Structure formats: structure tokens, C-alpha cells
Amino acid sequence: MRRTSTIVVLTLLAIAAVAHAARAQNGHGIDLGYRDTTCSPCRDFFQYANGAWLDHTPIPAAYSRYGVDREIEDRGTEALRKLLDEAAADVRAPKGSNRWKLGTFYGTCMDSDRAEREGWKPLAPVLGEIDAIKTRAQLATTIAHLHSVGVRAGFGFGSEQDFKNSAQVIAGAHQGGLGLPDRDYYTKTDSASAAMRKSYAEHVARTFELTGVPEAAAQQNARKILAIETALAESSMTRVQRRDPHAVYHRMPVARLRTLSPNFDWTRYLATSGLSTVTSLNVAQPVFFKQLSREMAAIPLADWKVYLKWHVLRNASPVLSTPFINEDFRFSQKLTGAQALLPRWKRCLDATDNALGEVLGQEYVKLYFSPEAKKQAREMVKNLEDALRARFGTLAWMSDSTRRAAVIKLAAFNDKIGYPDRWRDYSALTLERGSYVTNLDNAAKFEWRRDLHKIGRPVDRTEWGMTPPTVNAYYDPSMNEIVFPAGILQPPYYDPTADDAFNYGSMGAVIGHEMTHGFDDEGRQFDGKGNLNDWWTAGDAEHYTAQAQRVVNQFNQFVAIDTIHVNGKLTLGENIADLGGLIVAWDAWKKAAAAHPQAPRIDGYTPEQRFFMGYAQSWRDKRRPERMRVAAITDPHAPEKWRVNGPVANMPEFAAAFGCKQGDPMVQPDSLRAVIW
């Protein structure tokens, strides 16, 4: 997954005009004012293309990062805000209708007066349930209840496709239960990690104090919680380890899970979740669940109750009264660097998208994405798929058997563009014009039931994993599908006033990115039906692995921030997809240029240069240092600078376009250059 696009919204001329007016003075896609012409493109292409923008564009106080994605999101949210304000004020909307649900959910979220009056009282029932736990067996019942309302305490659970039978949905249990972003925050011994754990414990204690717990007891609670979470973290797999699909696939009978993790009452958990008939499931991290069982027996029951209370408070704090919101935000600042809270309406709009995404999405596409735009976008995706298919035929290292299988897999791609063909049914979602916390719980329960209902049933290949307003895209290896929501299918990624070179560099590269995820180091392990299946010859796999290691080595040298380097293994899949997507986009553009010759120069740039400028300017983005440090540990994407400079340095076409020579930073030596696609 990445921020990417299939952005062919040729019919959205009004939107394009607005975006165009907000862009450059030249009106040809590339914004000349963004450049740093004191920097040679052969030295640092990202800086050359975006340096002035980086210097003169502030990050808004409420944001931890700012760039192209946020520009699009901000434009879309203004229109959706008006729609939701109107829905919330509409007293004539039939109760239970989609419009009524939008207005009710958003309206109760916006009711700050009620939130201030209620404080943490809406949590009293669930906190009372935790207080009532008398036995360890009851822990399983309560954890199941918490999972149903979105509190992911202890571990993660839900439905998933069977990696080795992609037509079937099974249950899956995964590591989890942490309050900090990653296991590494608990296991690293450097001073920064120790300081973050100290800040976290102080935050936990202050939150308990807001509920009336005395200071000393609150601090003791924090120590207990940190001890439990540290034990869970120490038995958790790293993010790099989890990138291997074989390492997280362990389908087993429920009886074996009971043996593996005997001190947690799985029978009671499954029964409470309505899954008594489930006989097998995927236990993604068996070592974690062994440790969870040990901790269930070793840690006092009273400590587990404190831990569960914390995760209820942690989950709810952002939507309670001002003291809770402020405390939650103060700690989040250490991770994001944001200087101000998002306005309440933006927080409520995001929550509405999360709870009622395909209802809100229907309204969004009316504003931003016509059926004609969807048709044109699908045609553009097919053009890029043709280019990738042709690229397979040019690869001397790929054997005939692997090539045939790759073509079959590509032909089996399910392309999802803009919005679902069949909208989700929200009729079972119950809302009320009262407490927002209650509506949040009801929305979480609706989604929990919907998710668990899929277990044991055939896979619904029409389902979407993102809502239409989302400015993002993804490839799903088990579904073997590429998905481009309407939110990403608009300017400035695609500029109808610009030439093909710019649009293929910007738009084509991101289409190609998602396509080549099907053949990155993870995606290539799944066949055309989405099953985990080794369809490569040993020789082909050896060549691919050797070239992928060159990508790892290249990105390991890049600095993310300060002394922290990019993790080449963690970011490998995205880096391969960036390189492959840009190469495929180049091929597709060259084919288009042969049929429709380009102007020799526009704004002083050749078509070849404009292709790469389109790519680089589509990645303009800046982040706060705190956000960058978290990303270096948790994000499978490299920083935007390296997502530009890394791929282009591996492309002789870039060097030729800008006259770069061996020895220039933007030219990988032949002995180090990655040649995959």
C-alpha cells in the first residue's frame, strides 16, 4: 500500500481547473516555482524538483506532515463537511436512512457540550465489567467484549483469507496488545527509547488520575501496564520478520491452539464472539501466544484488570471531555510533532468516514468521480498492464515457465477503480441521537460482526479495503487485486492540462507501483489465484533475490533523520514497486509518445525530463522530525526523498535525460545497480 494513483479524471474539468489554478504559473503540470535550480538534478533530484517548495511551505500546526496527499484531502473534506453539516441539521431525513445515519453519527461527534458534561462516565459500564472479573476464565469473556467495541487488548483477532486457499475466509489470531507504535519501543535500550517509555508511563498515570485514581496508585498502574506490554513486545515478531508470508501462516485446529496457549480460555473467547463452530484458524505468531499464555498465569489477575482498563481509556480518550483529549494529544505530540489538534469537525469527519465510509463514499463520488472518469481510469490501468506484460518478454533472466506464470497472474488482476460496484449495506447499524461514545461502540460492533460473519464463507471479491474518499491505493496479494479509490483519482496527480510525459511520470508510475507489488519480494510468492505458492524456478528466484539485495543495500545507506538510516529490508517491497512502477510507466509513455508525438520542449524541458519531473514533484512532502523517527521504525515506505532518488538512480534513462555521468550521486554504478524489471 502507498499513496498512489490511477488518476485519470479527464471529465472532472472543474476540479482540474481549481487544482490547476492553485498550481504553477506555467500551466503545464510541472511547477517551475517548486524547483531549487541551485542544485544539480544529477546530485539530488528530489531537491532539484522540490527544494523551493520544501523551503517555503510550512506544515500546518495540526499536521505531522504535509504534501500532495494532504492537499487533495483538504480539498475534499471541505465539500464533505458541508454535506455532513447539512445532514446533521436535517430533521426531515427518515430515521434509519443513510442520510439520517450520516447526520446522526457526525452530529453526536460534534456535540462537544455533551462530551464535556459526560466526561468519562460513558465508559462506566465497560470499566464496571472489568472490575467484576473474578476469575482468569472471565478475562477471555471481557477481552472478547472489548474486541467487539474496537479495543484491541491482548492480541488481534478477525477474519482473513487463507493464504493457501484464497477462496476461503478463515479466522486469524495475531500479536498485539501494545500501547506504543511498535515492539521496538519496548525492546530497544538506547536513551531515546528509554525516554519514550518514561513519557508513556507518565501519560498512562495522568490518564488514570483523570478518572479519580490517586497519583500514587495511578503511577503504580502505569508500571504494571508497562511490564505487561513489555512482556508481550518481547515475544512479538519484528516488522521485517512479518514481511515473510510463510512466517505468519500457521493454520491449526482450535484444539492445538488450546494446547499451545492453555492459560487463556479460547473456548470462552470464541463462544462470546459467536464463533463456537470454528474448528481451525491461522495463529500468525505461535511464539507470541505461548508467551501470552505464560503471562496469563504469571501476572496477578488484578494487574490484568488494570491493563484492560488502560486500553479502554486509551481507545476512548480522543473522544471524551477536554482533559482526556488534551492529555492524549500531549503524548501523541511526542510521536507526531503536531503542534495543534485537528479541528473537531475534521476529527469527526474522519471518524464518519471510518464508521460509514461507503455511505459517505456514495456522496463523495457524486462530487468527485463520474462513471465516465471510472471508465477512462480503467482504460489507463489496462495500458500500464500491457506495458508490464511486454516487459516480462524482455527479461533475459526470467525463464519461460516463470514468464508464463507471471503473464497469467497479471491477466488475473482484479482492477478496482474509484468505488465499489456494490455498496455496503449499513441497515444493521444502530445509531441514536445521544452519546457519541455509544454510537462509536455501535459502529465498532457492526464492523466486528460484519468481519466475523465472513469466517467459513467464500471470499467476497467485490469487497473493498478502503473507502472511496481515501487518498491512497493498495495491492492485495491474496485477492490479486489493485485498488484505486476515488480520493486518489484526481489532480494534481493527473493534470489534464499537461502533456503525456508529465502524466505518465506522475500518474503512470503510481499505477505501475501497485501493479508491480504483485511481483515484489512478498507479492511474487502468491500465484494468480492469490494462493501462497512457489511458482518461480530456483534460478529465477536466485536472480531476483540477488537483485533485491542490491535494493536493500542501496536504501540501507540512506539517512532517514539524524543518525537513523532507512531500513532497507523493511522498505524493500515498496522500493521494488517504486522502481518497477517507474520503469513500466516509462515503457507505457514511450508507446503513447510514438502514437502521439510530444512537443520537443515545454518550459525548457524535453519530454524525457518532464517524465521524471512529473514523478519527482508528485512526491513533494515534508514531515516533522518526530513523525520521521516513528516512520523509520514502523513505516514500510522510505522517506519521499529516497523514493524519488533511489529509483531514478537505477535507471539509465534518467541519466541520459539529464546528462548525468558515472560518479554522480544520481547514477548507481553498474556493479551496484538493481536490474529487476
N, C-alpha and C positions, 0 to 999 in steps of 0.2 A: 504494500500500500504506500501511496505517496500523494503529495499534491501534484496533480497531473490533469490532463485534459484531452478530450476528443473534440475540442472546441470548434464546431462548425455551425455557428449560429448565423448563417448568411441572411436569414429572414428577419433577424432582430435588429433592423436598421436603426430604430430609435435608441435602443440601448447602445448599439455600436457608436452612434453619433455622440451620445453622452460620454462614453468612455474615450472616444477619440478626442473630444474637446478637452478632456482632462489630461490627455497625454501630451504628446510632443508638439512643438511648433511646426514641425515639418509635415506631419500627417501621413507618414509612410511606415507606421509600425515602430521603427526604431526611434527612440527619443534621444536626440543628439545631446540634450542637456543633461542626461544621466551620466555621460562619459567623463572619465579622467584621462584627458589626452596627454597628460604629463607622464603617463605610464604606458610603456610599450605593450601591445597585445601579446607579444611573444614572451614577456616577462611575467605578467599576471593578467590573464584575460578577464577574469571577473572584475578586478579593479578597473581595468580599462573601460569595460562596458558599463559599470555601475558606480564608479568611485564618487562622482559628484552627487549622485542620489544618496549614497551612503553618508556622505559628509553633511548634507543639508536636509535630510529627512529625519525628524525626531520620532522616537517611538512614543505614541500616546501614553499618558500616565497609567491607564488601566490595562495596558497590554504588556506582555512579556516579550513579544516580537511583533514586527510589522513588515509587511511586504505585499506582494501581488495578491496572495490569498485573502489577506485582511481587507485589501481594497475592495475586492469582489464581495466579501461577506458584508462589509459595512454598507455597500450599495444595496444589497438585497434585504438586509434587516430593516432598513428604513421603510421599505414598502410593506414588509410583513408586520412591522409594528403598527402601522395604520390599520391594517386588516384585523389584527388581534384586538386593538383598542375598540374598533367598531363592533367586533363580535362580543367583547366583554360588556359593552353598553347595550346590546341588542336584547331588549326584554321580550321581543316577539318571536325569537328563534324557538322552534319547537323543542321541548325538553328531550334530551337524548339524541338530538340531531348532531351531525358533525360540527355545524357552526356553534351550537349550544355547548358542545364539549370543548371546543377551542376557547370560546369566551369564558367558560366556567373555570377551566384549568388556569388559563392565563390571568383571569381576574382575581382568583383566590391567591395566586402568587403575588400579584401586585398589591394585595391588601396588607400594607405594612402596619397599619394601625392594629389590626387583629394580631399580627405576629408579635408586636410589642406587648400587647395585653397578655398573650398566652405564654410568652417566654418559652420555657422548656416543658410546660405542662402537657403538650400533645404527646410527649414521649412517656408519660407516666404509665400507661398500660403495658408497654413493652418492657420498660425498666422494672415494673412490678412482676412481670412474668419471670424475668431473670432472678429477682430477689426470691421468688418462690421455689427455685430449683433446690431440691433436697438430695438428689442422687446424681451420680455421674450419668446414668442412663437418660435422665431428663435433659442433660446437656444436648444430646442428639436431637430431641424434640425442639428445643428452643433454637438451636442453630438452624434447623430446617425452617422454622418460622422466620428467623432473621433473613435467611437467604431469600425467602419469598417476598420480602419487602425491600430487597436491594442491599442489605447489609451483608457483605461477603466476609464474614468472620470465619476463622479457622482454615478454610480451604475454598476452592471454587468448584462449582458443580453445574452441569447443564447438559444440553443436547449437543451432539456433534456428529458429523459424518464419519462413518467407519473408514479409516484410511485404506483398508484392504477390501472394502466392499462399498464403493461410493454411492451405491443406490440405496443404502440403508442408513437410518439415523439411529445412533446408539447413545447411551448415557456416558458421560465423561466426568472424572474427578481429577482436579488439578491442584497444584500447590497454590498457596495464597495466605490470606490472613494477616498481612503486614500493613502497617500504617505509613511507613516511608516508601518512596517510589520503587525501591529495588532491594534485593537481598544484600547487595554490596554495601549499602549504607549501614548495615548491622555488622558485617564481617570485616570491613577494612579497618586498619589500625592507624591510618595517618591522622594528623591533627585535624584536618578539615572534617573527616568523617566523625571523629570523636566529638567535635564541636556541634555537628548537626544532631547527633544523638542526644547531647545535653540539651540543646534547644527543643528537640522533640519532647523530651521528658518534661521540661518546664511547661511546654504548651499543653501536654496532657493534664498536668496538675492544675493549671489555671482553668482549663475547661471544666474539670470536676468541681473546682471551687465555685464556678458559676451556678452549679446546681445545689449549692449549700454544703458541700463537703468541706470540713475544716482543712486548713492549709497542710498540717502535718499528715493527715490521712490522705489528702489528695496527692502529696508527694510520694507517699508510700504506694498508692495505687499506680502512679507512674512507673515506679521501679518494678513493680510486679508485671506490668504490661510490657515494658521493655525487655524483661527477662523472657517472657513467653514468646514475644515476637523474634527475639534473637535466636531462640532455640528453633523456631520454625525456619528462620532465614538460613541457619547453618546447614539445614538438611535440604535446602532448595537448590534446584539446578540453576546455573548461570544462564543469562540470556543467550550466550554463544552456544552452550550445550543444547538449549531448547530449539536451536535452529535446525538440528538434525531430526527429521520427522520420525526416523526409526527409534530415536532415543525417547520419544514421548508417546510411543504407541505400545501399550501393554494390555490388550484386551484379555479379560479374565472373567471367570464366573464370580458372582457376588460372594459365593461361599469362600472362594480363595481370598477375596478382599477381607472378609471377616477374619480369616486366619492371619493375613498379613498385618492387619490393624485391629487386633482383638479388643482393645480397650475403648473403642468408640462403637456405639450401638448402631451399626449400619442398618439393621432390620428396622429399628425405630425411625431412623432418619428417612429411609426410603418410604416407609409407610406414611409418615407425616407429610411427605412430599407427593403422595399419591402414586408411588412407583413400586408398590408391593409385588407386582408381577414381573418386574425387571429381573432377569436372571444373569445377565452379564453386562460388563461396562469396560471402558478404557480407563485404566489407572495410569495417568500420564507420568507420574513421578513416584514409583513404589517406595523409594528410599524416604521421601517426604512423609508418606502415610505411615510408614513404620515408625518414624520419629514422632509423628503426631500421636500415635497410639501410646508410645512411651511417656510422652508429656501428659497425656490424659490421665495416666495412672500416677505419675510422679508429682504433678503440681496440685496443690490443695484446691479443692472444689471452690473455695471462696475466692481464690485468685482467678480461676477461670470465669467466675461471675463478674469480677471487676473487668477482666479483659473484654467480655461480651458487652458490658455497659459502655466501655470506651468506644467500641466500634459502632454502637448505636449513636452515641454522641458525635463521634467523628463524621458519620454519614449525614447527620441531621443539622449540624452546626451552621452550614451555609444558608439555611432557610429558616432559622429560628429568629429570635429577637436580636437587636443590635449588638449587645455584648458578645453573644456567641459568634455572630457574623464577623465582628471586628477581630476577635481572638483567632478565628480560623484564618482570616486574611493575613493577620500579622505573621503567622507561621508560614503560610503559603508564600509570602514575600521572599523568604529565605530560599525558596526553590524556584521562584519565577522572576523575582526582581521587580514585579509590577509595583507601581507607586500609588495606585488608587484602585478602589473597587470598580468593577464594571457597573454602569448604571443599572438600577434594579430592572428596568424594562428589558435590557439586554440579557440579564441573567434569566429573567422569566421567559423570554423568547427562546433562549437555548433550551431551557427545561421543557417548554412546549414542543419544540422540535424533537427532543428526546422521547417524550411520552406519546406524542400524537404526530409523529413525523410524516406518515403518509396521508394524514388528513391535511396538515399544513402544506405538505408537498403538492397536493392537488391544486391548492390556491397558488402556490409558488409557480408551477409550470404554466398556469394561465397567464401569469405576468411575464415570464422569462423564457419560455421554451415551447414553441409551437410544434404541432405534429410534422410540419414541413422541415423544421430545424432538426427534428429527430431523424427524419428520413435522410437528410443531407449528411448528418453526422455519421449515420450508419454506413453510408457510401464511402466517406472518408476513411473510416476504420477498415473497410474492405480493401481500399487502396494500399494501406500500410501492411495489411496481412499478405497481400500479393507480393509486396516488396520483401517481406521476411521469407516467404516461400521461395522466391527467386534466390535469396541469399543462401538458403540451405544448399542450393545446387552449385554454389561456387566454393564451398568449403572443402578444401582438399583433405583435411584431417578427418572429416566425417565419413564413416563407412556407408555403403549403400543401405544396409539394413537399418542403421540408426537414422539415416536420412529419410527413408520411407516412413519410419515410425514418427519422426518429427513432423513430416508433412501431414500425416494422419491426425496427429494431436492438434496441429494448427487448424486443420479443417473442422475439427470438432469443437473449436472455441464457441462458447455461447456469448454473444455480444449484447450487453445490456446498455441501452443508451437513454439518458435523460430521466426516465421514470418508469415504474412497473407497468406492464400491460394489464395486470390485475391488481387493484388496490386492496390493501389490508382491511379487514373487517374489524371495526372497533366497537361493535354493538355490545359486546360483553364487558366493556369497560364502564364501571360505575363511578360517577363523579357527583359532587354535591357543592352547593354554594355555601361553603362553610370553611373549615380548616384546610389550609393548603397542605399541611403535613398529611392529613387524611387522604387528600387527593393524590399526593405523591405515593403514599403506600398503596392506594388502589391501582395506580398506574403500574407500579412495580409488580404487584400481584398479577395483574393482567398479563404483563410480559412474561413473568415466571411461568404461569400456567400455559401460555401460548408456546413457550420454549419447550417445556417438559412434555407437552402433548405430542410433540413431534417424535419422541422416542419410540422406537419399534415400528415406525411407519416409513413408507418410501420417502425419499428425498423430494422436496418440492423445488424443482429447478427454476421456478419463476420467482422465488423469494429474493428480496434484495437485502444486503447487509448494511446499506447506507440509505439515508433519507434523501429525497430529491433536492432540498436546499443545500446539501453538503458540498463544500468546495474541496473535493478530494476524489480519489478513484482507487480501485484495487483490482488485483488478480487473485482468484481463489483457486488453488491447485486441486482441491477435491471436487469442486464444481467445474473446473477447467473453463472459467469464465472471466471476462474482463468487463468491468462495470464503471460507467461514467455518469454520475448523477448530473442533473440539470444545473446544479450550483456551480460546477466547474466548466460547463459548456457555454462560456460567454467571454467577451473581451475583458481584459486585454490579452488573454492567451491567444485568441484568434482575432485578428483585426481585418475586417472586410475591406478597409481602405488600403491595406498593404498588399505587397506582391507575394507570390508563391514562396519565394525564398525565405522571407521572414516567417510566414505562417507555417511552413514545414519545419523550420528550425525551432519554432516555439511550440506549435501545436503537434506537428508530426512526431517530434522527439518524445513528447509525453504519451502519445498514443503508443508509439513503439516501446516505450518503457514498460507499460503494463503488459504488452504482448510478450516481450522477452522475459518477463517474470516467469512465464510458463517454461522457460528453458534456463533459468538461473540455477545456482547450485542447489537450491531447495526444489524449485518447480520442476526441474528436469527429472526428479525422482518419481514423479507421478505421470501416468500414461494418459492417453487421450480420453479415457473414461473417468479419470480422476482417482485412479487407484495407485497406491504406493507400490511401484513395480519397476524393477531394474530393466529398462528397455535399451540400454546402451551396451555396446560391445566393450570389452575390457580395455582395448586400445583407445577407443574414443573417450572413455571415461578418464583414462590416464592423461590424455592430452588436455582435456577440459580442466581437470584438476590442476595440472601444472600451470595453465594459463590463468586460472582463477587465483592461484597463489601469487602470481605477479600482481594482480589487482590488490590482494591483501597487503603485499609488501609495499606497493605504491602508497596506499592510503594510511598504512601504519606510520609513514614518515610525516604526514600532515599534522599540524598542530590545530587542535580544536579551540583551546583557550589556555593562556599562560603556559604551563609545562605539560598540560594534558593533551595527549595525542589522540587522533581518531583511532577507534578500534576497528582495524581492517577486517577482522573476522565477523564482528557483529554487523558491520555495514556491508558485507560482501554482496548479498543478494541485491540490494538497492544499487550498489555501484556497478555491478554487472548489467543490471537493467538500464541504468543511465547510459552506459557505453553502447549496449546493444540497441537501445531505442534511438540514439543519435545516429548510429550507422544506418539503421533501417530507414530512418526519416530522410537521410541523405540520398539513399537509393531511390526512394519514392519521389523525392523532389526532382532528382535528375531525370526521371522518367516523365514527370509532369512538364519539366522545362523543355524537354525535347519536343513535346506536342504544342507547347505554348511558350515560345521564346521570351526571355526576360529582357528588360532594358539593360544595356551594358553597365550603367552605373546609376544609382539613385543616392542622392546626398553624399556622393563621393565614394560609395561602396559598391564593389562588384556583387553580383548575385551570391557568389560563394561566401563572401564576407558577411553579407546580410543574413544568410542562413545561420551562421554561427552567432552573429549579434542577436538575432531573434532568440536563440537558445539562451544566451547569457542573460539578456535582460528579462526573460521570463522567470529567472531565478533570483531577482533582486529581493533581498530580505535581510533584516538585521535583528539581532536578538540581544537581550540583556545578558550580562555575564552570568547571573545566577541560572538563567534558563540554559545557557550554553553548557554549564557544568553538569546540570542534570542530564541534558541530552547526550553528553559524552559517555555517560554510564548507561542510559536507558534507551536511546533512540537508535533504531537500525538504519537511520539515514545519516550520512555525513553532513557537516555544515554546507550551506549553499555554495560558498566559495569553492569548496573542493568538488562539489557535484558539477560545477562548471569546468574548473581547471583540470580535474582528474581525467574525465573522458576525452576532452579535446586534445590533451597531451598525447593520447594514444592514437590519434587519427592523423595520418599523413595529409589528409585532405585539408585539415585546419592549417597545418604548417605551410602547405602550398598556397592557401588562400591569403595568408598574411605575411608570407615571405620569411617564416621562422626557419632557423637553421639548427643543426646539431649543436648541442651545448646550451641552447636557450632553455629556460625553465619550462616553457610550454611544449617542449619536444622530448618525449621519452626516448632514450637511446634504444636502438633496435634490440639490444640484448635484454632490455627490461620491458619493452612494450608488450602489452597484453593483446593477443590476437585470438579472439573467441568467435566473433561474428564477422 
